[in-house]
Amino acid sequence: MTIDQAADGYGPATLANLRREVVGRSREAELVVAALMAGRHLLLEGPPGTGKSTLLRAISQAADREMYFVEGNAELTPARLAGHFDPAQVMEAGYSESVWVDGPLVRALRDGRILYLEEINRVPEETLNLLVTVMSEGELTVPRLGRIEAAPGFRFVAAMNPFDAVGTARISGAIYDRVCRVAMGYQSAAEEVDIAGRSSQLPRDHIEKVVEVVRATRDHTEVRVGSSVRGAVDLLLLSEDLGTLRGLPATDFHVGLDSALAALSGRIRLNDSTNVTPEQVVTELWTAFLGPPPEDQDLDGERNGEERGKAPSRPAATPTPTTRS
């Protein structure tokens, strides 16, 4: 049996519905929908926060096709992916279909749904081996249970992050040979501003500066992996509520800086040889794009002069962000 190649609900109408939910990604959406229409399996590859899961969920909803989500990790055994015989019931009734518990792979096969496996390169090889025959023949053979055929509409879609090598492994050529690969990089600045703006009521010019800061983390010479647009979204949401707590506008320099430190310092990964901290990188970029702190405050948010017992000093010159050429 081969995977059913009918449209299964995917088509031009899917794209029309999708464009109301997803910012940009027209090319990628067309490729994914075309692959699903053709009955192909997919690998979405890109850095964190580039909308891989968001795009697929939106396509699934637009086509009214249910999706089964599986988080890939080292604990995803074949039994957790495919299913297992209930040990207690096996002791009483023996091995039979009535004591078999479907896993997400078998449910997706039986129901003709999308199986979405996130972080496929964190999954043990023995678990991935289950998928080779499934993708080639549209079936899975389980010892003592028998053959399970894929119902029309079954699709396998995997996602992986190519940057973070910790806990990941190379995907075998057998998997790559059975999928269509769609690369998803970071979106344009204008699209990221639109994405961030959907979660914030702050002025657009401020949102643009916040997005500039986030995008600059990806090119900083001391940074190995920068922040995704999720960092901009969290930064804006934090600054709105932090400003409320402090009785200050969300656009206040130090409200924004403290929000940036919380939202971005954990998202960026520094080069192993660097001597700077994430906080220093974030502070440098925030000052570069948002300007120096107010004249009566320093970077610690304290008033100069009367509170420190000395004359107010002139603000330091705005540093130029250190980025890769």
Number of C-alpha atoms within 10 A of each C-alpha: 9 14 23 19 15 13 16 19 16 23 16 13 11 20 18 11 15 23 16 11 13 16 18 17 17 13 10 16 21 15 16 25 22 16 21 26 19 16 21 21 22 22 24 24 20 19 20 22 17 20 22 24 17 13 20 20 18 20 25 20 15 21 20 13 18 15 22 15 18 18 14 21 17 14 12 17 17 20 14 16 21 21 18 16 19 14 12 10 14 14 9 9 10 14 17 13 12 13 18 17 16 18 15 22 29 21 20 25 25 18 14 22 24 25 23 26 24 22 19 26 24 22 23 19 17 11 18 19 14 18 22 18 14 22 22 17 14 21 23 21 13 14 8 11 15 11 11 15 20 27 17 20 25 30 27 25 24 23 23 23 21 14 12 13 11 7 10 19 13 11 16 12 8 14 15 13 12 18 19 16 19 19 14 19 14 17 17 11 14 13 15 26 24 17 20 25 19 11 13 17 12 16 10 14 10 15 23 19 16 26 27 19 26 28 21 22 28 20 17 19 17 23 23 16 19 23 24 24 25 20 26 30 23 18 27 28 19 20 27 20 16 18 18 13 11 10 9 16 17 22 18 13 22 22 23 23 24 20 24 26 19 17 24 24 21 12 18 22 18 21 13 9 7 10 8 12 14 19 17 12 22 24 18 18 27 28 20 17 18 18 13 19 20 15 13 15 19 18 15 10 15 12 15 17 13 10 10 10 8 9 10 16 12 12 14 10 10 15 14 11 19 16 14 11 6
